[in-house]
Amino acid sequence: MKESTIKTINIHIEKLEENMIIGQDVINKDGKKLINQGYCIKDLERVISLLQNYDIHFVNIHILDDQDELSVNEEDFIIPDIKNMDLENKRDEEIINFKENFNQTKKCIYTDFNHLLCGKPITYRTLQEHTKEHLKIFSIGTNIFQLIEIMRKMDKTIYTHCYHVALTSYCIGKWLNLADEDLEELFLAAIFSDIGKLKLPKALLYKTEPLNALEKKKIQEHVFHSYHIVEPYLSISSRIKQSILSHHEKIDGSGYPIHMKEKDIPLFAKIIAVADTYNTLTSENLSCATVLDTIKTMETTYKNQLDTKILYVFLQRIGDCFIGQKVKLKNQEIGEIVFINHRFIQKPMIRLLSNQKIIDLSSASKPFYIQELVV
């Protein structure tokens, strides 16, 4: 039986209609994917708005053989599996909606930070309400750590870093079976842990060259700034404040500001330390090639500095969060992570999208190493 085929044609976005199928990945000027090939347009107005925001005026769509042609750019294409398309449509819909709402989330964080920095009144109830809004991200089907990677590409400010640390801390708290009330306080402690960095000179904060001893000491002062910013607010618990002050302490006593050791460091601070280490190592200006390399580095390099139990739980759970993640290999092929062996966490099993072949990176040759995540 002959396989059904459709044509791929190029049209202006003003000619798009609901239920049309995107025929080729839509990429912005920075090379980042906005909409996946195979996406079925459901909310036409929102899709057009997204494309206009990125100054994209023409897209490829699929049409059936008997439809009228709208351009001459044609190529045969096997109709995708409907079940897979439905999954991609749902994920794309969530990602589009998430990207559209991200600026509003950042604005809310900025407003709360500004209130605290300026000493303006802000009630704990307001912080609770905002926390609930921030945590709605967990209702999205796409894994939170994959969404963090998307946010990292969109924004590199302190506000977004703090949000990443808070989301990661919340995940760890859930994995440790903390009560809801504790999770709420943990989130607040984490999101405000680095607010004091906004008191530092931007030139120092975003310096890409290695810091000298004086500059490192200046950076470390941010924990005092963070603590003193939240300290006047009586509605913010002492547990939150102490966790903010001590979130850079290490269990071996090598941390700062007062070189606490394991038994003296608050639980929240230990959790935030793991979350902050992960998000700092995965920032683009550091040496870890991918998130999976970061996880391996934490396992080998930070095991004597971070709480052993918390780090173990984190390492056991986070790898699985990237099942289904698309990656670009060093030979430029695109694949999808299908299995992660915790013994070789940075070398998972990959399904190549070009031919559906499964590659075990723990035994594969160099061209199949992961170059970057596709977000």
C-alpha positions in Angstrom: 0.0 0.0 0.0 1.4 3.4 -1.0 2.1 5.7 1.9 0.2 9.0 2.0 2.2 12.0 1.1 1.7 15.7 1.6 3.6 18.7 0.2 5.5 21.4 2.1 4.8 24.9 0.9 5.9 28.4 2.0 3.2 31.0 2.8 2.8 34.4 4.4 1.6 34.2 8.0 -1.5 36.3 7.1 -2.6 33.2 5.1 -2.3 30.8 8.0 -5.5 29.1 9.2 -6.5 27.0 12.2 -5.6 23.3 11.9 -2.9 24.0 9.4 0.2 21.8 10.1 3.6 23.5 10.4 5.9 21.9 7.7 9.3 22.9 9.0 10.7 24.0 12.4 10.2 27.7 12.9 13.6 29.2 14.0 14.2 32.8 15.1 17.2 34.9 14.1 19.2 33.6 17.1 18.8 30.0 15.8 16.3 29.1 18.6 13.3 26.9 17.8 9.9 28.6 18.3 7.5 26.0 16.9 8.2 22.3 16.0 7.6 20.8 12.6 4.3 18.9 12.7 2.6 21.4 15.1 -1.2 21.7 14.4 -2.3 25.4 14.7 -5.1 25.6 17.3 -4.9 29.2 18.5 -4.3 31.1 15.3 -4.2 34.6 16.8 -1.6 33.6 19.4 0.7 31.8 16.8 0.6 34.8 14.5 1.4 37.1 17.4 4.4 35.0 18.4 5.7 35.0 14.8 5.3 38.8 14.5 7.1 39.3 17.8 10.1 37.6 16.3 9.8 39.4 12.9 8.9 36.1 11.1 6.6 36.6 8.1 6.7 33.4 6.1 6.5 29.8 7.3 6.3 26.3 5.7 3.1 24.3 6.1 2.0 20.9 4.9 -0.9 20.5 2.4 -2.5 17.5 0.9 -1.8 16.6 -2.8 -5.2 17.8 -3.9 -5.0 21.2 -2.2 -4.3 24.4 -4.1 -0.6 25.3 -4.2 0.3 28.6 -2.7 4.1 28.6 -3.6 6.6 26.5 -5.6 8.7 25.3 -2.7 7.6 21.7 -2.6 9.0 18.5 -1.2 7.5 15.1 -0.5 6.9 14.4 3.2 5.5 11.2 4.8 2.6 12.0 7.1 3.8 11.8 10.7 2.3 9.4 13.1 -0.9 11.0 14.5 -0.2 9.9 18.1 3.3 11.4 18.0 1.9 14.6 16.4 -0.7 14.9 19.2 2.1 14.7 21.8 4.2 17.3 20.0 1.2 19.5 19.6 0.5 19.5 23.3 4.1 20.1 24.2 4.4 22.9 21.6 1.2 24.5 22.9 2.5 24.4 26.4 5.9 25.9 25.4 4.3 28.7 23.4 2.1 29.6 26.3 5.0 29.4 28.7 7.2 31.7 26.6 4.3 34.2 26.3 3.8 34.2 30.1 7.5 34.3 31.0 7.9 38.1 30.9 4.9 38.5 33.2 6.6 36.0 35.7 9.8 38.0 35.5 8.0 41.2 36.0 6.3 39.9 39.2 9.7 38.8 40.6 11.2 42.2 39.7 8.4 44.0 41.5 8.8 41.9 44.7 12.6 42.4 44.6 12.2 46.1 44.1 9.8 46.4 47.1 12.3 44.6 49.3 15.3 46.5 48.0 13.6 49.9 48.6 12.2 48.8 51.9 8.6 49.2 50.7 5.8 47.4 52.5 4.9 44.0 51.3 2.8 41.5 53.1 3.5 37.8 53.6 0.2 37.0 52.0 1.3 38.8 48.9 4.4 36.7 48.8 2.4 33.6 49.3 0.0 34.5 46.4 3.0 35.2 44.1 4.6 31.9 45.2 1.4 30.0 44.2 1.5 31.8 40.8 5.2 30.9 40.3 4.5 27.3 41.2 1.8 26.9 38.5 4.7 26.1 36.2 4.7 22.6 37.7 1.2 22.0 36.1 2.8 22.1 32.6 3.5 18.7 31.1 7.0 19.6 30.0 9.5 18.8 32.7 10.5 21.7 34.9 14.3 21.3 34.3 13.7 21.4 30.5 11.7 24.6 31.0 14.6 26.0 33.0 16.9 25.4 30.0 14.4 27.3 27.8 14.4 30.2 30.3 18.2 30.2 30.5 18.3 30.8 26.7 15.7 33.6 27.0 17.1 35.6 30.0 20.3 35.6 32.0 19.5 38.2 34.7 19.8 37.7 38.4 16.0 37.6 38.7 15.7 34.6 36.4 18.7 32.9 38.1 16.9 33.3 41.5 13.7 31.8 40.0 15.7 28.8 38.7 17.3 28.2 42.1 13.9 28.5 43.8 12.2 26.0 41.3 15.1 23.6 41.7 15.0 23.9 45.5 11.3 23.3 45.5 11.8 20.1 43.4 14.4 18.9 45.8 12.1 19.6 48.7 9.4 17.6 47.1 11.8 14.7 46.5 12.7 14.9 50.3 8.9 14.8 51.1 8.8 18.1 52.9 5.4 19.4 54.0 3.6 22.0 51.9 4.3 24.8 54.5 8.0 23.9 54.4 8.1 23.9 50.6 6.5 27.4 50.5 9.2 28.8 52.9 11.9 26.9 51.1 10.8 28.5 47.8 10.9 32.0 49.3 14.3 31.5 51.0 15.7 30.3 47.6 14.2 33.0 45.4 15.5 35.8 47.8 18.9 34.1 48.5 20.8 36.1 45.9 18.8 39.4 46.0 21.8 41.0 47.6 23.7 40.6 44.3 21.7 43.5 43.0 23.6 45.7 45.5 26.9 44.8 43.7 28.3 46.7 40.7 27.1 45.2 37.4 30.6 45.2 36.0 31.7 42.8 38.8 28.5 40.8 38.7 28.7 40.0 35.0 32.5 39.9 34.7 33.5 37.0 32.4 37.2 36.9 33.3 38.5 35.1 36.4 37.9 37.1 39.6 40.8 38.1 41.8 40.8 37.6 45.6 39.4 41.0 46.4 36.6 40.6 43.8 35.7 37.2 45.1 35.4 38.6 48.6 33.2 41.4 47.3 30.9 38.8 45.6 30.7 36.8 48.8 29.3 39.9 50.6 26.0 39.4 48.7 24.8 37.0 51.5 25.0 39.8 54.0 23.2 42.1 51.6 20.5 39.5 51.0 20.0 39.0 54.7 19.9 42.7 55.6 17.4 43.3 52.8 14.8 40.8 54.2 15.7 41.2 57.9 13.4 44.2 58.7 10.3 42.3 57.4 8.8 40.7 60.5 6.4 38.6 58.5 9.3 36.8 56.9 10.3 33.9 59.2 13.7 33.7 60.9 14.1 30.3 59.2 13.9 31.9 55.8 16.4 34.7 56.9 18.9 32.2 58.4 18.7 30.1 55.3 19.4 33.1 53.1 22.4 34.0 55.2 23.9 30.5 55.2 23.1 29.1 51.7 26.8 29.3 50.7 28.1 27.3 53.7 29.6 23.9 52.9 29.5 20.8 55.1 33.3 20.6 55.2 33.5 24.2 56.6 34.9 25.7 53.4 31.9 27.9 52.7 31.0 31.4 53.7 30.3 33.7 55.5 31.1 32.0 58.8 32.5 28.6 57.8 29.7 26.5 59.3 30.0 22.7 59.2 27.4 20.2 58.4 25.5 19.9 61.7 25.1 23.7 62.0 23.8 24.5 58.5 20.0 24.8 58.3 18.2 22.2 56.1 16.9 24.9 53.7 20.4 26.3 53.2 21.7 22.8 52.4 19.0 22.4 49.8 19.5 25.8 48.3 23.3 25.1 48.1 22.6 22.1 45.9 20.2 24.0 43.7 22.5 27.0 43.4 25.5 24.9 42.5 23.5 23.1 39.8 22.2 26.4 38.2 25.5 28.1 38.5 27.4 25.3 36.8 24.8 25.1 34.0 25.1 28.8 33.1 26.6 29.4 29.7 29.7 31.2 30.8 31.0 28.1 32.7 32.9 25.1 31.4 30.3 22.2 31.7 29.3 21.3 28.2 25.7 20.2 29.0 23.4 19.7 31.9 24.3 16.0 32.0 28.0 17.0 32.3 27.0 19.3 35.2 25.3 16.5 37.0 28.4 14.3 36.7 30.6 17.2 37.9 28.5 17.6 41.0 28.8 13.9 41.7 32.6 13.9 41.5 33.7 17.4 42.6 31.1 18.6 45.1 30.4 15.4 47.1 32.5 16.7 50.1 30.9 20.2 50.1 27.2 19.5 49.6 25.0 17.5 52.0 25.5 13.9 51.0 21.8 12.8 51.5 20.4 15.8 49.6 23.0 15.5 46.8 22.3 11.8 46.4 18.5 12.3 46.1 19.1 15.1 43.6 21.5 13.1 41.5 19.2 10.0 41.5 16.2 12.0 40.4 17.3 14.7 38.0 18.7 12.5 35.3 15.3 11.0 34.5 13.9 14.6 34.1 15.7 14.8 30.8 14.2 11.6 29.2 12.6 12.9 26.0 14.9 15.8 25.7 16.2 16.5 22.2 19.9 17.0 21.8 22.4 17.9 19.1 25.4 15.6 18.8 28.9 16.6 17.8 28.3 15.3 14.3 25.3 17.7 14.1 22.6 15.0 14.2 19.6 15.5 16.3 18.5 12.8 18.7 16.2 12.3 21.7 17.3 10.9 25.1 15.5 7.6 25.7 17.4 6.2 28.7 19.9 7.4 31.3 22.2 5.0 33.1 23.0 6.7 36.5 26.5 5.2 36.3 27.2 7.1 33.0 24.7 9.9 33.5 26.5 12.2 30.9 26.3 9.5 28.3 22.7 8.4 27.9 21.1 6.3 25.2 19.9 8.4 22.2 17.4 7.7 19.5 18.5 9.5 16.3 15.6 11.3 14.7 17.0 10.8 11.2 16.7 7.0 11.2 15.3 6.0 14.6 18.6 4.2 15.4 19.4 3.8 19.1 22.9 4.9 20.1 24.4 4.1 23.5 26.8 7.1 24.2 28.6 5.2 26.9 30.2 3.0 24.3 29.8 5.1 21.1 32.6 6.9 19.3 33.4 10.6 19.7 31.2 12.0 16.9 28.2 10.9 18.9 29.0 13.0 22.0 26.3 15.5 23.0 27.1 19.0 22.0 24.1 20.8 23.3 20.4 20.5 24.3 17.9 21.5 21.7 15.4 23.9 23.3 
